[in-house]
């Protein structure tokens, strides 16, 4: 059994962290049994979530975990992809994880409306995941500094949304009328695409970024199709069901 350690369920999604969500999606796609437990950053091998326990060993980083699982259990999802498809998948994954991710973070932590909606989620995470009584405003200030150092936090709301819309437009163009990102069969890259799209759409605060994503009909159909195939039977862990 694989134990997946992640942040709490929120906003009706398996996880608000697209990286936690991505790893859970991959496990479902690959048909690998797993259980979910609440993470503790103090125990995380890389000090971040998600992390997983596999054969008694703790591993960090969603992509390194996926690559380990491929080598251990076989790569049924990506083994038939062409070099060009692998290159496209890699490029999309890197765009979403290294650029789009920061726009998602910005929308939650920077604008006051986004922050007010996100505070209850942060308050849920602090006791178990972060550990100890850390004031949420202190966490916000730390994240604002991280965003500034990374670069996205130096832009205003309109500029960030312009960058974010460009990523979604590129993704929708690449997706086209295909059933999945790279064709008629799902690949591991779809775990990334789906988790990031849902992370955008699930935000209860209405933004141009969210509306632009919802206006891409092929991406909306894709999300519905993916959910019906891989998450139709999903329900929150019993410890978080309330």
C-alpha positions in Angstrom: 0.0 0.0 0.0 1.2 3.5 -0.9 0.5 6.2 1.7 0.1 9.6 0.3 0.6 12.5 2.7 -1.0 15.8 1.6 -2.8 18.9 2.8 -6.5 18.8 3.8 -9.4 18.4 1.4 -11.0 21.8 0.5 -13.4 23.5 -1.9 -14.9 20.2 -3.0 -11.6 18.9 -4.6 -9.3 16.1 -3.6 -6.7 18.7 -2.8 -6.1 22.4 -3.3 -2.4 21.8 -3.8 -2.1 20.9 -7.5 1.0 18.8 -6.7 -0.8 16.7 -4.1 -3.8 16.5 -6.5 -1.5 15.5 -9.4 0.1 12.6 -7.5 -3.3 11.3 -6.4 -4.6 11.5 -9.9 -1.6 9.6 -11.2 -2.1 6.8 -8.6 -5.7 6.5 -9.8 -4.7 6.5 -13.5 -2.0 3.9 -12.9 -4.4 1.7 -10.8 -2.1 1.7 -7.8 -3.8 1.2 -4.4 -3.1 4.0 -1.9 -4.4 5.6 1.2 -4.4 9.3 2.1 -3.1 10.8 5.4 -2.6 14.3 6.6 0.9 15.5 6.0 3.3 17.0 8.6 5.9 19.3 7.2 8.2 18.3 10.0 8.3 14.7 8.6 8.4 15.7 4.9 11.7 14.5 3.4 12.0 17.8 1.4 10.0 20.0 3.7 7.1 20.2 1.3 4.0 18.4 0.3 3.1 16.0 -1.1 5.3 13.1 0.1 4.6 9.4 0.1 5.6 6.3 2.0 6.5 3.5 -0.4 7.8 0.2 1.0 8.6 1.8 4.3 10.5 4.6 2.6 9.5 8.3 2.7 9.9 10.1 -0.6 9.3 13.8 -1.5 8.5 15.7 -4.7 5.5 14.6 -6.8 7.5 14.0 -10.0 10.3 12.0 -8.4 7.6 9.9 -6.7 5.9 9.3 -10.1 9.2 8.4 -11.8 10.0 5.9 -8.9 6.5 4.3 -9.3 7.0 4.0 -13.0 10.3 2.2 -12.6 8.8 -0.1 -9.9 5.4 -0.9 -11.4 5.9 -0.2 -15.1 4.9 2.7 -17.2 1.6 1.7 -18.8 0.5 5.4 -19.3 3.6 6.7 -21.2 5.3 3.7 -22.7 3.8 4.2 -26.1 4.3 7.9 -26.4 6.5 9.2 -29.2 9.6 11.4 -28.5 7.6 14.4 -29.8 4.7 13.6 -27.5 7.0 13.2 -24.5 8.6 16.6 -25.4 5.2 18.3 -25.6 4.0 16.7 -22.3 7.2 17.7 -20.6 6.9 21.3 -21.9 3.3 21.6 -20.7 4.1 20.1 -17.3 6.9 22.6 -16.8 4.7 25.5 -17.9 2.0 24.6 -15.4 4.3 23.7 -12.5 6.8 26.5 -12.9 4.6 29.4 -14.2 0.9 28.8 -13.9 1.3 27.5 -10.3 2.5 30.9 -9.2 -0.5 32.6 -10.7 -2.7 30.2 -8.8 -0.8 31.0 -5.6 -1.0 34.8 -6.3 -4.8 34.6 -6.7 -5.1 33.0 -3.2 -2.7 35.0 -1.2 -2.4 38.5 -2.7 -5.8 40.1 -3.5 -7.9 40.7 -0.4 -10.9 38.9 -1.8 -8.8 35.9 -2.7 -7.2 35.9 0.7 -10.5 36.1 2.6 -11.7 33.0 0.8 -8.4 31.2 1.4 -8.0 32.0 5.1 -10.3 29.1 6.3 -8.3 26.7 4.3 -5.0 28.0 5.8 -6.5 27.8 9.3 -7.4 24.2 8.7 -3.8 23.4 7.5 -1.9 25.1 10.3 -2.4 22.8 13.3 -1.6 19.5 11.6 0.5 20.3 8.6 2.5 23.3 9.7 2.5 22.3 13.3 2.0 24.6 16.2 0.1 27.9 16.6 1.4 29.9 13.6 -0.7 33.1 12.9 -2.2 33.0 9.5 -1.1 36.6 8.8 2.5 35.6 9.4 2.1 32.8 6.9 0.6 35.3 4.4 3.5 37.7 4.9 6.0 34.9 4.3 4.2 33.8 1.1 4.0 37.4 -0.2 7.8 37.6 0.3 8.2 34.3 -1.5 6.1 35.6 -4.4 8.1 38.8 -4.5 11.4 36.9 -4.6 10.1 34.5 -7.2 9.0 37.4 -9.4 5.2 37.0 -9.8 4.6 39.1 -6.7 6.2 42.1 -8.4 3.3 42.3 -10.9 -0.1 43.8 -10.3 -3.3 41.9 -10.6 -4.0 42.8 -14.3 -0.4 41.8 -15.3 -0.6 38.4 -13.5 -3.9 37.6 -15.1 -2.6 38.5 -18.5 0.2 36.0 -18.0 -2.2 33.4 -16.6 -4.6 33.7 -19.5 -1.8 33.2 -22.0 -0.9 29.9 -20.3 -4.5 28.7 -20.5 -4.9 29.8 -24.1 -1.7 27.8 -25.0 -3.0 24.8 -23.2 -6.4 24.9 -24.9 -4.7 25.3 -28.3 -2.5 22.3 -27.7 -5.4 20.2 -26.4 -7.6 21.0 -29.4 -10.3 18.3 -29.9 -8.2 15.5 -28.5 -9.7 13.3 -25.8 -6.6 13.8 -23.6 -3.6 16.1 -23.9 -1.6 13.9 -26.2 -4.3 11.9 -28.0 -7.1 9.4 -27.3 -5.4 7.7 -24.4 -4.4 9.3 -21.1 -0.8 9.9 -20.2 0.8 10.8 -16.9 0.9 14.4 -18.1 -2.9 14.5 -17.9 -2.6 14.1 -14.1 -0.8 17.4 -14.2 -3.2 19.1 -16.6 -6.4 18.1 -14.7 -5.1 18.9 -11.3 -4.0 22.4 -12.3 -7.3 23.2 -14.2 -9.4 22.1 -11.2 -7.2 24.2 -8.9 -8.1 27.2 -11.0 -11.8 26.5 -11.4 -12.4 25.5 -7.8 -11.5 28.9 -6.4 -14.7 30.4 -5.2 -13.5 33.9 -6.1 -14.4 35.0 -9.6 -11.4 36.3 -11.6 -10.6 36.9 -15.2 -8.2 34.0 -14.9 -11.0 31.7 -13.8 -13.5 32.9 -16.3 -11.0 32.6 -19.1 -10.3 29.0 -18.1 -14.1 28.3 -18.0 -14.5 29.9 -21.4 -12.2 27.2 -23.0 -15.0 24.7 -23.8 -12.5 22.0 -24.7 -10.8 22.2 -21.4 -14.1 22.2 -19.5 -15.2 19.1 -21.4 -11.8 17.5 -20.7 -12.2 18.1 -16.9 -15.7 16.5 -16.9 -14.4 13.5 -18.9 -11.3 13.0 -16.7 -13.4 13.3 -13.5 -16.0 10.8 -14.8 -13.2 8.3 -15.6 -10.8 8.6 -12.7 -12.6 10.4 -9.8 -16.2 9.4 -10.1 -16.0 7.4 -6.9 -13.9 9.9 -5.0 -15.0 11.1 -1.6 -13.2 12.9 1.2 -11.2 10.7 3.7 -13.3 9.8 6.7 -11.2 12.0 8.9 -12.1 15.0 6.8 -15.6 14.1 5.7 -17.2 16.6 8.0 
